[in-house]
Amino acid sequence: MFKKTFVTVIAATTLALTACGGGAGTGGGGGGSEDGITMGFAQVGAESGWRTANTKSVQESAKEAGVDLKFSDAQQKQENQIKAIRSYIQQQVDVIAFSPVVESGWDTVLKEAKDADIPVILTDRSVDSADTSLYKTFLGSDFVEEGKKAGDWLVEDSASTEGPVNIVELQGTTGAAPAIDRKEGFEAAIAADPDLKIVESQTGDFTRSGGKQVMEAFLKNTPDIDVVYAHNDDMGLGAIEAIEAAGKVPGKDIKIITVDAVKDGMAALAEGKINYIVECNPLLGDQLMDLAAKVVAGEEVPARVVTEESAFTPEQAKEVLASREY
């Protein structure tokens, strides 16, 4: 299964790069030099450890590949990303890549890029546009599958538990693809056990401070909480702070499931403060640059590139923690 996924990733990466064509020999916008590609990259922001690692991966991979990277930080605001993309169009870059803040509202600016003959690659997050010709490929994780993995673990872990299991959910940014999909996958998985119920669900905006604040409110409003499901590690780490401040033991009194597997989250998992983490790999830079190269060369690439990922228990976290790159 992993081998198949890896092959898919490589093929998808090839697709993404081919799709982002536009440099020499592809008839794209043509903002780069004769020897390299110019890429405009519009990042969501720096809201989490995952995002910081993702940004570093893209920047380092661009440098290694000789790609002229024009980078912008949208500070989690869609209007900032749209402004950045329009700036890249005016600069006639060869390819635009971005991780959408939210799923909706991109058709107009993506059509502007298409009309300018500048290909677009989606990274990490998708858009809900019905016109898939507005972008060449999507490189990233299967967020629904991530939510399903989290739910499947809880169903198995709760199999011997009698009575209701009260779950509180720390959602990601409202309208963002990972928040929507991780919720969908988790709910579909826990539907197999009628005793598993989400009693509170609110956005923590993918931030540690947001997770802490929302968890504090949950603890006041819902005294009987058995499980926290956080859409990313940072919110889960914030929840740990709130749980400890309330005099409870995270991982024991209240079980915690998160998504990402960044180093801070894995450290908490190894300590037993988190019970299970589903991995979401932020190191997409090499694949993105490879895709860009293939697009410029006029090669065909897949419409979807899924990254290979795992999941971890506390015991597994202890084994790999020292070698984590992010």
Phi, psi and omega in degrees: 000316180294321180298318180296318180296320181297318179297318180299319181298313181298316180296320182292321179299318179300321181294315183300315183294318180297321183294328185277016184311173178148341181280208183303127173087004181237355178075023181277193184302320173076058176258356186267178178279174180294333187263353185211181182251141172254122181243132171263122182240119180255103183275152178301308184168212178222048189281349186205168175298324178300313183294322178298317178294322179296315178299314180299319180297315180295314182294316181292320181292323178297317180297315180295327182273356181075024179271130176281104186262122173257112191248140175223147179250116185279354181052039177062028178239124182299321182298328177291322178293317179299318178298318180295317180298318178295326176295320179295323178297316180297325179281353179057050175294168181279328183205148176243133174234141177202156177251102189299133178301314178228172183281324191262160170091025185252348189305315185297309183289327178291328176292325177297319178294317180298316179296332178274002179063037176247113182290152183237136174244129174271133177238138176071311183236150182258175173240162183258021181297136177285340180265093183286354177284353182284347176218158187270322183198163176237120179252115180171193185273164171266096186293326178297317179296323177299314178296323180294318178301317180298316180293320179299319179297318182293321178300315180292318182293330183266004186303326182265002181275134178263139177088179184292147175244113183273122183247135169248142186242126174261103184278156173283190182305130181302128179089352179281143183305314181295327178292315180296312187285321179294327175292315181299313182295319180295313181298322179295322182288316184283350177298342179290342181234107183296344179281346180271114185229132173277112185264339176215142179210123183207151180285137171248007174061026178066014182249154179295318179295322178295319178297319179295314182297314181293320180295324176301318179292320178301315183296327178285321186274332185229092184294331183259080179253127180259326187219141169250128172247111181253134182290349170206167183298319185300317177294324177296321178292324175295321178297322178301317179300316181293320181295316179294322178295334179274002178083017179251163182256111178294138181093341179240294178295321178228119178281148185230130177238131180226175178232137171140298184075040171286166189299318179298320178293319180293326177295317178294325177294316180298330179279351180088006179280334170246145185262333183199136177231131174265128184284141169227109190282119180273351187277073185261358187303311182298316180297320180297316181291323177298317179298316181300318181297319182289324178297314180298328179281357179082016180278153177281144178226157181292158179282343183217128178240113182261130180280152180273129185216164182232198175211158189223141169262171177304319180296317180292325179297320179300325183288327187249354187305314184297335184260004181295136181270350184212000000 
